[in-house]
Amino acid sequence: MKRRIRTRTLAATAVLSALVAAAVGYAAIRSADVAREAAPVWTPPAETVPMGESVGVFYEIFVRSFRDSDGDGIGDLNGVTASLDYLADLGVRGIWLMPIQPAASYHGYDVTDYYGIHPDYGTMEDFRRLVAEAHRRGIRVILDLVLNHTSDRHPWFREAAEGSDNPRRDWYVWAEDQGIEPTEPGPWGQKVWHRIGGSSYLGVFWEKMPDLNPDNPEVRAEWIRIGQFWLKLGVDGFRLDAAKHIYENFRSSVGDRLTTEKNAAWWREFRRGLDEVNPNAYLVGEVWDSPAVIGPYLNGAFDSAFNFELANRLVGTARADRASTVVESLSKVLAYYSSQSGGRFVDAPFLTNHDQNRVMSELGGRVGRAKIAASLLLTMPGNPFLYYGEELGMRGTKPDERIREPMPWSEDGRSDGDTRWEPALNRTPGVSVEKQRNDPDSLLNHYRKMIALRNREPLLQNGGIARFPLAGDGVLGYVRFRGDDRLLVVHNLTGLPQRVDLWTGGRPPFRKIAFTSEKGARLSRGRELELPPYATVLMR
Ligand code: CA
């Protein structure tokens, strides 16, 4: 009882101090003076929730924009192979190739042949060499797999569109055959029924992307055959596109539990099919939804699902230059995923992907914020995913072509390897591998440093995560832990120096600086930590 009263008093003092600090302005405050009288209460975290083992950082590649090997200006597989040393040096342990199969559109998400390589990208021989060279460097290769829909130019759809007596007809979804009125809008209110030859077919994303029929056993068998085909070629797993839209087709299916259950049941069937070829295949699903919806997919289907909610919070925290409850909400989500997956899931944090404005644009082009966003991401549990060029600070806002621009290998954009299939409208001086490679303060070298740190600190990969209370909202602290092994991560989220007091009553639990991302971080009196702008410090 006595202890509780004391706690409350301390909390009240902390709030008051924070208000005073906010009123006067942090620049003028010696925040250590404020914090000393109001040691925040901290209870060492309990044992971490069970999770699967992280395998490391993945790097998402849009092959068409990444690196050209033969001078036609279009990125290709040999270009990716030629970049493996760059990626290994960056510290990544896996690459996700956006669709590489023959497709009708530049982006590849409307496949016309699931068993081939896009002629712009090279040959099957090139692909085998890429996989072998990646594996030689300890880099996994996962492929984007787009099963929900094909291109309307896929031979299957051409056959299906011939008429209701074609054997391929039922591979797609026809309103008339299903006895459905083709009127209900899609999950985000879009038109999903499209006309061809007097009939209406389902195409959730676009009329040129007809949805396959998941209730047709031949389609399901074909989907598994496709996955097995690529596993036999040596790929290590898949990024599963539009995973919830196998059954989520209409406005009425949004948030519907039965729809989620049918989706998850299908992906479990898919996983069992893949297990016949490679029981260790890594599956990461794109379920662009809340953690509550994602959970069931982690029960025997996917190893990972992209953590969209966390991504928003990480970018939001970096953008605001202010601490947030990102860690508290993540802890809850991890506990939920752990219970759903029997302790086997691996989280998949990221900042932004090929469907979202580039993170540097979201952060107003501020390199310090981009560094902090990277530091946040790379100290989260799981397998973090980077989007190509993020490590250089590439910019770009929608439409999609503008967030998928040529990777800037050279400063002039016209040297060997630079792609030019589309103009690089967001090209920015200083944002190139050439310029940043040898600059110790560059964003590229910050990513390299943070990934190297992660690769040598098992707690950063697999430890639990819990908020560590610090006075002042310009700093964010959290503990990564396993049992009694603990690491404190402190970020200065602002462009001003910050001082924080690590005292939480009694003996300071963290007394030694283990890492600093910027020069000038200092610990004094065993508890007062001084952080340069946008610096990240690890303490033991
Ligand atoms: Ca080329």
Boltz pocket constraint, residues with backbone or C-beta under 6 A from the ligand:
constraints:
  - pocket:
      binder: B
      contacts: [[A, 67], [A, 68], [A, 69], [A, 70], [A, 71], [A, 72], [A, 73], [A, 74], [A, 75], [A, 76], [A, 120]]
      max_distance: 6.0
